[in-house]
Amino acid sequence: MMSLAQHISQQIERIEALRQLLEQEQQLLGQGQIDGEQLQAIAMQKQQLQQELNQQEAVRRAAQRKLGYEETAQGAVDAARQAGCQELWSTLLERTQRVAHLNQLNGELIQHRLHHNQHMLNILRDAAGSTATYDAAGQAQITPQRINSKA
């Protein structure tokens, strides 16, 4: 059976792998031409790592319970202290926060890209042709056709 320190070390390894994937994703999102296949591959790898992290967290919590501690933040700190791995626990928390921040930034980049693409699609639609309608006085009115990505 693995020790609590070993469980935490494995989680740190997975978090670091996730950080690397998020950095790769961020680089791809920052490029002018996005490689959709690469982004999809990264998304699949991120999903796999997330599943592994969830499984490892469940095992870590079970180990924490076996040591007699509640499944709370304070229980985790106390269990790590007793097991002599409080520094590892602090490292895991710090790296997890860093990964969460990177993930949030990437989400914002994706939203910015979507907004930009929506705007470009609307410009292209307007340039490609508009629907002419007539008002009550018989005057032509041009109604551009727009796409709404939020629909």
RARABEL-V938549 format. One record per pair of residues at least 24 apart in sequence whose C-alpha atoms are under 10 Angstrom apart, sorted by the first residue. I is the first residue (numbers start at 0). GAP is how many residues later the second one is. Records with the same first field share a line. If there is no record, write none. Layout:
I: GAP / GAP
This chain:
0: 62
1: 57 / 58 / 61
2: 57 / 60 / 61 / 80 / 82
3: 55 / 56 / 57 / 58 / 59 / 60 / 63 / 75 / 76 / 78 / 79 / 80 / 81 / 84 / 85
4: 55 / 75 / 78 / 79 / 80 / 81 / 82 / 83 / 84
5: 54 / 79 / 82
6: 49 / 50 / 52 / 53 / 54 / 56
7: 48 / 49 / 51 / 52 / 72 / 77 / 78 / 80 / 81 / 82 / 83 / 84
8: 76 / 79 / 80 / 82 / 83
9: 42 / 43 / 46 / 47 / 50 / 82
10: 41 / 42 / 43 / 44 / 45 / 46 / 49 / 78 / 81 / 85
11: 41 / 76 / 77 / 79 / 80 / 81 / 82 / 83 / 84
12: 40 / 79
13: 35 / 36 / 38 / 39 / 42
14: 34 / 35 / 38 / 77 / 78 / 80 / 81 / 83 / 84
15: 76 / 79 / 80 / 82 / 83
16: 28 / 29 / 32 / 82
17: 24 / 27 / 28 / 29 / 30 / 31 / 32 / 35 / 78 / 81 / 84 / 85
18: 27 / 76 / 77 / 79 / 80 / 81 / 83 / 84
19: 26 / 79
20: 24 / 25 / 28 / 78 / 82
21: 24 / 77 / 78 / 80 / 81 / 83 / 84
22: 76 / 79 / 80 / 83
24: 77 / 78 / 81
25: 76 / 77 / 79 / 80 / 81 / 83 / 84
26: 79
28: 77 / 78 / 80 / 81 / 83 / 84
29: 76 / 79 / 80 / 83
113: 35 / 36
114: 33 / 34 / 35
116: 32
117: 28 / 29 / 30 / 31 / 32
118: 27 / 28 / 29 / 30
120: 25 / 26 / 27 / 28
121: 24 / 25 / 26
122: 24
